[in-house]
Amino acid sequence: MASTDRTPHLGHGLVLVRGSAGASARWVRRGLAAVRVVPLAGWTGVCLAESRAFSAPPYDIGLEILAARRVPTRRRPALGLFVIDGCAVVTVQPRGWRLDQRWLVWEPGTGVRRTPDLPALPAGLVVDVAGARSRTSAAEVTEHFGDTRGEPVDVLIGLMRLLGLPGEELLRDGADESHERVDPSPRSIAAFDALVAEEDAHRSELER
């Protein structure tokens, strides 16, 4: 039976980053959401410990905050898998000094959706970042997302199996209390809230 810390209210979300769990803990402490950090084979898994981030509404939806979280150069390449607004969402941040986050959004009954405001994620990049060239191809990933049937979390888990990625149980159930919880620093939260308030005030001035 799942523990109280692995209940569905946390949703389904997992970020896989390179490097040790300790190094990843230092990075996520500069974020906005409480997470659990889990050592995996070749990766570190990061998933929510609470459904809400500590930032002020409306920027307090944990899954959205985690999905948009920038991963530092030393922790990349990074790959994220989420169920957001009933869709399967895959994000990739490739290796390199320049941040270039790519997105793939799959909707039941529709398949891959166009996302004009988000840079598209090519299937080949998914395979490359996963280090899965020896076991699968871009065409197989494209075919996987070409099927419009199924539940978003199952589509994501199918992708993980296709790529040979660890952490399936974390995506499905979250991490229990045996894994390290990392809370964001108050300084990071205050800085973000102050920036949002400043931008809102500036926008209000322009609209007058």
PyMOL commands that set and color helices and strands:
alter all, ss='L'
color gray80, all
select helices_A, chain A and resi 4-6+8-10+21-28+62-68+73-75+123-130+138-146+152-163+168-173+186-207
alter helices_A, ss='H'
color red, helices_A
select strands_A, chain A and resi 13-17+35-40+43-48+78-84+87-93+102-107+111-112+180-182
alter strands_A, ss='S'
color yellow, strands_A
deselect
rebuild
show_as cartoon
